[in-house]
Amino acid sequence: MKKFIVFLIRSIINLIAKVEARGYENLPEKGGFVIAVNHLGFLDAPMAYYALNNWNLFIPVGEKWGEVAILRWLGKHLNAIFVNRFNPDLKAMREMIKRMENGQTLVIAPEGTRARDEKMAQGKPGVAYLASKMGWLIVPVAISGTEDRLIIGNLKKFRRSMIKLTAGKPFTLPPFPKESREEKLQEYTDEIMCHIAALLPEHNRGYYANHPRLKELLDGKM
């Protein structure tokens, strides 16, 4: 069933959009790593299954979507995890760790929800905490062209949208120090988000547009 659903997703996306994907050489051959992405529109989650057909991936999804029967059914067959986005969800975290240990690939948008203003919002710290604690490799991926306004506008004109996916070089976060953990957690979250922002068009960088770490990355100071 999963293969059929992914085939259907790919067919629909090819019908409504032209997708340019770059940076596949930056993805590890085996799973057990994190793909951190920005979140512009409703097509972002399906794009993961479109572009990452050769990786056994899973995606955390807001638990409210699990209340919709068709989305709950899709989530089951597409290996999704329904997560409480507003409170610490220890059960979901344990499940993520278990799946990563089994070699699956986590695809996650640290922003937690799509950008209504078509710009990056401040990232939430969940993935930074887990990635630092578990030593997970992180691959930043930037998505552009999936803004709801653009997709819907082009559909109304029977015109295909242009979508770009760009994967950057993988990196890891240092372990948390014994002191100033909150400060470090914010620093690590910003590190992930700035790696994504560096791959995005300037107008999509939003909250991170003037971040000092982004400027370092754009200047090649990795």
N, C-alpha and C positions, 0 to 999 in steps of 0.2 A: 504493500500500500504506500509506503514512504516513497519508493522509487516513482510510482505513478504521480503522487502529489508533487514531487520535485520536478518531474517532467512537465506537469501542468503549469507550475509556477514559471519555469523557464520559457515555455511556449507563450504564456500571456505577456511576460516581460519583453520577449523578443518582438511581440506584436505591437506593443505600445512604446517601446523605447529602444534606442541604440546605446549599448553599454560598452564603455571603454575601460578595461581593467589593466592596471599596471602594478608591477611590484611582486608578482608571484614568486620571484626568486628569493624574496625575503621571508617566505613562509616555510617553516620546518617541514620536512617530509612526513614526520609522524605527529600525532596529536599530543595532547597534554600541555598545550600553551593557550594563551589568552589573545583574542583579537579584540582590541578596544576601538570602538568606532564612535563617530558623532551621529546625531539622530535628527534628521531634518524633516522626514515625512513618513507617511504610512507604508511606503514601499521599501523602507530600509530593511526591515526584518526579512521579507521575501528575497531581497537582494543577497542576503547571506547564503541562502540555499541555491541561488542562481550562480553565484561566483565561487562557492566553496564545495562543489559537488564531490571532490575527492577527499574531503576531511569529514570525520565523524563528529559533527558539531552539535552543540546544544545552546539554547538561548533562554535567558531569564525573561519572563513576561509578567507584567503587572497582574496581580491576582484578579482584578476586576474583569479581565478578559476571559478568565476561566468560568465566569458566570454565564457566558454566552455559549450555548450548546455547540454550535458549529466550530467556534474557536477553541473550545475545550477539546473537541474531537481532533482538530488539526494539531493542537499542541501535543496531544498524546502521540500522534503518528510522526510528528516532526521533532520529538525529543525535547520539547520545551519544559521549563520549570516555572511554575506560577509562584511569584514572589510578592510578599508584602513590601511595597516600596516605601512605606511611611514609618515602619518600625523595624527594629532588628529582627531578622527572620533566621533564627539559628538552624531550623530544620532545612531551609533552602541552602544555607551555607554548607551544612554537612553534606547535602546531596551534591553540591557543586564540587566539593573536595573529593568525594567518592568518584564522581565521573571523571574528573581530571586525572586521578590516580589510575583509572582504567584506560587512559589514553585518549579520552574525548577532548574536543576543542571548544573552549568557552568563547562565545561571541557576545559581547556586552557593550552597551552604551552607558558610560558612567553618568551621563546627564540624567538618566532615569526616565525621561519622557522626551517627545519630539519638540523641536524648537518652533514655537508658534510665530516668532518674529524672523525665522530663517537664519538665526545666528546661534552660535554655541552658547549654552548656558553654563553656569558653574557646575563642575562635576561633583558627584557624590562619592564619599570615601570608601564604599564597600569593596570595590575591586582592588583598590590600592592596598587596603588592609590585607586581603587574602593573598594578593600577589607577593607582597613583602614577606608575610608570615610563611608562605609555602615555597617561596623562591621560584614562582612561575615566570616563564618567559612571556613577554608582552610584545605583540606586533600591533603598532598603530595603523589604523586604516581610515582614510578620509573618504566620505561620500559626498558628492555634489551633484546637483541636478534633480534630486528627489523631493524638492520642496513641493508640498501639496498644491500650492497655487500654480506652479508650473505644470505639474503632471495633469491636473484637472483641466487647466486652460488648454493644453495641447490636445487632450482627449476630445474636448468640445470642438476643436478645429480639425479633428481626424489627422493630427500630426504627431509623429513620434518624438518623444523627449530625448535629450542627450544626457546620459548619466555617466559620471566618471567615478571609478573606484581606484584609490591609490594606496598601496601598502608600503609602509616605511620600514626601516631597519629595526629588527627586534632588540629589546633591551630588558634588563632586570632592575628591580628596585633593591636597595640595601635593606638589611634587617632593621627592625625598629630598635632605636636605642632605649635604654632603661628609663631615661628622663625625656621630658618635652615630647611625649608621644603624640599628643594632639597636634602640636605644631608640625611635627614630622609627617603626620598623616595628611595634613593639608598640603604640605610640600610635595609628597609623593603623588597625591591626586592631581595637583597642578602639573607635575612632570608628565603624567600620562596625557592629560588634556592638551598640553603644549606640543607634545609630539604629534598629536592628531592635527592640531591647529596649523602646524608648520606645513602640512600637506594640503591644506584647504585654500580656496581662493580667499583673498583678503576680506571680502564682504561677508563671509560666513564665519569669521573668527570670533565675533561677538565679545563675550566676557574676557576672552584671552587675547584680544587684539593688541593690547599694549603691555602684556605681561613681560617682565624682564627675561624670564626663561625662554619665552618664544623668540625674543630677539636674539638670544644666544644661539638657539637652534638654527634660526634663519641665517645667522652669520657663520654657521658651520662649527660651532663650539658644542660638540656633543658631550 
